[in-house]
Amino acid sequence: MCLNGLSKRTGVGRGAEGLFVFLLSWCLLMPVVAVAADKPVVVARAALRELQPVNWYIGTVISRERARLAAEVSGRLLWVAEVGAHVQKGEVVARIDDTLLKDELVERRADVTRIEAQLKFLRDEVSRLQRLAKQNNAARSQLEKAISERASAQSELTAAQARVRRVAEQVKRSRLEAPFAGIVTERLLHAGEWADEGSAVLAMTDPVHLEVQSWVSVSALPYIETGRELAFVSAGRRYRGKVRTLVPVGDLRSRLYELRLGLPEGKWRVGESVRIAVPAAAARKVLSVPRDALVLRRGYTAVYRIDAADHVARKVLVDTGVASGPYIEVQGEIQPGDLVVIRGGERLRDGDRVAIREQESSQ
């Protein structure tokens, strides 16, 4: 309409021509100004949700199998596995010089052979004296002495056989074996050093069977139970793990209780730090909105509610309450199902018209 009216003025003087150009530009810009008046926003619905406040605790990924392997016999170390070596269950990880033990084993076995020969002689002697005693050709005292010596030799043989088994076991234990499959993480003694019985030689860890260890306060105990899933955050990503156990005995110094949390499948590393969301109170159903809906100003907190009929933003002052995950409780002139702005609210004023670009689904 503007262009039709102005086109009739073609051919007028320079002053009128300048006015024509100005009005033409104004007519062309009118639709742009009208469109710019509707501010684009992203909205979500306020809803009744069950929220439970949480406290965040630091946890550490640990191995369920860790061990410091100690020498079970004294001796000079011949070999110790390298740090970082992957070993299987039962594989030798350290060897102690067993030369003296093997010599002692030979000696003990010789004792057994000697006592067995003596015992055989005494058994035959008892049998001979028993035959003579029946014929009254042997004194009763001689027979009783032979029986006593036979019993004593039998006891010596039993003790000697036990000594053989003990030395043989010591020879076997001069080789330290891995109690589980894992990685050697530390060498506490090196080849050539003397290892006393009971002294730690190396440490190893299972890098496969892992869990999270944390310490929680007594206030969290009523809301934690074995098998319950808890959320935790690692490297900016959110996961869920089941409570494997909660040790009901508190540390005497910190007054905290040990929590063990199972890990979902993934590439976890021993020593990795995580943050665990532990319930701090009972869950309750409240009117909530996404946290991004809050507009924080000095002295008040508000949300922008959208009137569905005319798409006008209305600023509503609210009080906040329980927060859990992405949602937070609000109290004010907000009803379940109301549309609230979660993106673009920082540019709005009360009464502005908006254009809804996206609506996030309620969970």
SULBELKA-V92261 format. One line per field, one symbol per residue. ss: DSSP state (H for helix, E for strand, L for the rest). phi: phi as a letter, one per 20 degrees, with the letter a starting at -180 (. if undefined). psi: psi as a letter, one per 40 degrees, with the letter a starting at -180 (. if undefined). Layout:
ss->???
phi->???
psi->???
This chain:
ss->LHHHHHHLLLLLLHHHHHHHHHHHHHHHHHHHHHHHLLEEEEEEELEEEEELLEEEEEEEEEELLEEEEELLLLEEEEEELLLLLEELLLLEEEEELLHHHHHHHHHHHHHHHHHHHHHHHHHHHHHHHHHHHHLLLLLHHHHHHHHHHHHHHHHHHHHHHHHHHHHHHHHHHLEEELLLLEEEEEELLLLLLEELLLLEEEEEELLLLEEEEEEELHHHHHHLLLLLEEEEEELLEEEEEEEEEELLLLLLLLLLEEEEEELLLLLLLLLLEEEEEEELLLLEEEEEEEHHHLEEELLEEEEEEEELLLLEEEEEEEEEEEEELLEEEEEELLLLLLEEEEELHHHLLLLLEEEEEEEELLL
phi->.fffffffefneffffffffffffffffegfffffffeefbdcbefbecedcfcdececcfcefccbdedfecerefeacgffnfecegnffdacdgdgfffffffffffffffffffffffffffffffffffemdcffffffffffffffffffffffffffffffffffefdfdffbfacfdadecdgneedfgnefdbcbceededbddbcdeffegfdcbgnfecebdclndecccefeacfedeffeemddfddcfdffredcfnfecddedgdbffbecfccfgfffdecfnbcbcdedfffdldedfcfcddcfcbmedbfccrecdgnfecfdcnffeecgnfecdfebcffed
psi->dddddddeeheiidddddddddddddddeddddddedhhhihiihiihihihiiihihihhiiehiihhiheiiihhdihiihehhiiheiheihiheddddddddddddddddddddddddddddddddddddefeiidddddddddddddddddddddddddddddddddeehhiheihahhehhdiihdihhihehhdiiiihedgiihhihiiddedeehiheihiiihhfeihihiihdihhehihddefihhhhhiiiiigiihehiihhhhheiiiihihiiideehhhiheihiihhhhddefhhhhhhiiibhhhbeiihihafhiheihihehedeeiiheiiihhdihiii.
